[in-house]
Amino acid sequence: MTHEDEAPQGRWKRLAVGYDESLVLVPQALAAEGFGIVSQIDLHETFKAKLGVGFRRYRVLGACNPGFAHKALSENLRLGILLPCNVVIYEQDDGSAMVGVVDPNHSFSRVMKKAHRPKSSVVVLEILRVFLRPPPIALGRSLFFQQ
């Protein structure tokens, strides 16, 4: 049983492609906005190897835009706790993929000073642009379902 409605707040989109294809297309879409993938955690494989248990296909991508990171850290070194920006992709029971990104305004609202919230929001909004804008012509179709 899952408790997705009770999960930490973030921005989620159901993809119009399956899990395998999303692992190619999401990093490409992020790259088009200046974000590189600096880390990947394959929880499906990690849980199998370390715990001997099965789990749905689930990947955490660490996305970073060096310009945003440099600017944020130049203003406040403690903003590094938000880096890299986690982008989650997981396979749903029906084979479709979900993608999500954390919303630092909600997650850190009690501990982050209001002065720093807009800076973190800019990064998340840039990532969200990837998921909300019309698809790149090269893809020839929408990467995301409309919700």
N, C-alpha and C positions, 0 to 999 in steps of 0.2 A: 504494500500500500504506500502510495506517495502522498506527500503533503505539500505539493507545489504551491498551493494558494497561501501557505504559511511561510514560504521561503523568503530569504532576505530580498529586499527590494532591489530591483534592477530593471533594465529595459530588455524585453524579450521579443523575438520575432520568429515565426514559423517559416522555415525556408521552403522554397518551391523546388528544391533539389534534395536528393538523399544525402546521407551522412558523408559517404566517400567523396562525392563531388563538392560538398560544402567545405571539406578540408583543403581543397584546391582553390575554390572561388572566394571564400571569405578572406584568406590572406591576400589574394590578388586585389580584392576590393579595398582592403585596408591600405595596401601599398599605394593604390591610386590616390589616397588621401595623405600620404607621407608617413604611414605607420609601418614599421617593420616588425616581424615576429622575432623576439629575442629569446623566447623559451616556449616549450611545449611540454605538457604533462598528459600522458595517455593513461587515464585512470583505469580503463578497462584492462590494459596490460599490467599496470602496476599492481592492481588488486589481485590479479591472477598470479603474478610472480611472487608477491610478498605475502599474500594472505591465503592463496589457494582457493579464492572464491570467484564466481562469475559476477559480472556486472555489465550493464548496457555499455555500448560504445560511447565514450565521454572524453572529450579533450578540452584542456584549459590552455589557451594561447596567451602568452604574455606579449602584448602589443605596445610598442613605444614609438613616439614621434620625438626624435632627438631635440628638435627646436622647442617643442612644448616642455619637454623634460628639463632642458637647460634653463629655460626661462623660469619655470616653477621653482626649481632648486636654487636658482640664483636669488630668488625672493625669499624663500623659506626652505631650509634644508630638511625640515620635518615633513614636507610634502612628499618626500621620497617613499614614505610608507604606502602611498597610493600607486607606486610604480612597480613593475610595469602595469599597464591597464589590462585587467583580466577580461578576456573574451572567451566565453564558454560555448562549446558546440556539443550537443548530445543527440543521440538517436532515440526517437520516440518509438513506442510500441508498433506503430503503423509503418515504420521505416522512414518516415520523414525526419528532418533534422530541425532542431531548435537552436537559436543563437541568442546569447544574452551578454550584456555588459553591465557591470556594477554602476550604480548611481551614487557617487560619493556624497552628494548633498543629503541623501537620505541616510546612507550608511554611517556617515561621520558627523551628522548634524549636531550631536551633543558634544563632540570633542573638538570639532574644527571651528575656528573663529569665522564669523561671517565674512570677514575681509578676504579669507582664502577660499571660500566656497565658489565664487565666480571663476577663479583660475582653474579649479579642478573641473568645473562644469564645462568650460570651453573644450577641454580635452574630450570629455564624454560626448559633448555635442558633435565634435568632429568625427568621432567614431560612429555615432548614431547617424550622421549624414550618409555614411556608407550604406546603412540599412534602410534609409528612408527615401533616398533620391531615386530617380528613374535609373534603370540598369544601364551599364555601359553598352554601347552599340555592339562591341565585339562579342558580348554574350548572346545577343540575339533574342533574349527572353529575360523575363524578370527573375532575379535570384530569390525574391521574397514574395510570399503570399501577402495579399492585402489584409490587414486586420483593423 
